[in-house]
Amino acid sequence: MTVGHRHLSRRKLLAFGGGALGAGLLSGCTPTGGTPNTNPMGIDFRASMQPSGELEVRDVTIGFVPITCSSPLINAAAMGIFGQYGLNVTLQRYTGWGELWIAYVAGELDATQMLIPMPLGIHHQFAAGQRDSRLPYITNINGQAITLGSQHMGRVHSAEDFRNLTIAVPFDYSGHNLLLRDYLALGGLDPDYDVGIQVMRPSDMVASLNVGDIDGFLAPDPFNQRAVALGAGYLHMLSKDLWDGHPCCSFTVADEFATAYPNTYTTLLRAIGDSAVWTDQADHRAMAAETMAGRAFLSQDPEVIAAVLTGEFDDGQGTHHSVDDRIAFRPYPHETYAIWSLTQLQRWDLAPREGYHSAADYQSAVREVLDPEAATPILQALGANTTQRKTETIIGRTFDPADPLPWTEKQVNS
């Protein structure tokens, strides 16, 4: 059953999220002087970008979870981009979102990868802990899937067939949980009673699927493709089939860090934006898969990662697919993403409804967190799209942020 807002205790967050792994991972850097023009792989990422003035601090600690959604952060470290901008970044790896949530709220991280509902929940204190936060970037769109155990092949065709199944998601405050619940409700099921939704670390999902502890999961890659590679399951559908262009993870920065160190904040965004734009290009995906596969980062088979990044993959049902935007890296923080997330947190009792009477209330709440003002000039200089999305098409329906209240109702189609 979903935990109501403001009732996710430290113990529950730890149980949901798992723990941190080992020591931080240092990117290449030049902390005492000028920065090189190329990274160790000989690629110039700084044709048009420079550090934003004198850096107030060079040492920055950033949290991440080892999934393909973290590609812009990993590549910025692995390919020396942070160092080219004069930054000395420590990437701190966590296996679960609850542990990362706790570390960030406790001030152990300056910035972090987060599932997009998480900074909303933390900034507005919908659950345990509060820290004023800024969300300047979406680290990825698409890049998730519903994977089912092989025993369900040919039996599960639509949402109605999920009755009495146990499906894992990575966190309560995740687009995975919210999108799965919407999908099930549209199929006539009550997600709290007709389906067992279990929060689980992504790294544990394939093994749990393989031994039959769960029937499937809606989760980030590369774990969907890993389940296929190991013969543990098959891809029921990509998340982009539910919502093409949906957000998953974000890059979140503590407000006190951004305020105290504005040049470092802007330079950090330049480095990550540079990495995201580079990673999004189709002819760079195979190289990125090799770079990210190492033990320090995703610790996965490069072929599995490449199948995700390139969109050339087998679905475990005997069909090969070519989907070039199975995952994409387009960082602009659209309001539609955040407002939809807020309506769904309310819908499933993960956020309060009090004080939300109009579209303006939702807009005000998300604008406290989103930081397009910092992102836009950087992304425009890199040639990325910064045109605001007006609506979203979600499971065949149009979400209009000017009319959000109907989306907060917990109706189930019958």
Secondary structure, DSSP 8 states (H G I E B T S, - for coil): ----TT---HHHHHHHH--B-SS-EE----TTS---SS-TTS----SS----SS-S--EEEEEE-SSGGGHHHHHHHHTTHHHHTT-EEEEEEBS-HHHHHHHHHTT--SEEEEETHHHHHHHTTSSS----EEEEEE--EE-EEEEEEGGGTTT--SGGGGTT-EEEES-SSSHHHHHHHHHHHHTT--TTTTSEEEE--HHHHHHHHHTTS-SEEEEETTHHHHHHHTTSEEEEEEGGGTSTT-B-EEEEEEHHHHHH-HHHHHHHHHHHHHHHHHHHSGGGHHHHHHHHTSTTTT-S-HHHHHHHHH-EEE-SSS-EEE-TTSEE------HHHHHHHHHHHHHTTSS--TT--SHHHHHHHHHTTB-HHHHHHHHHHTT--------EEETTEEE-TTS-GGGG------
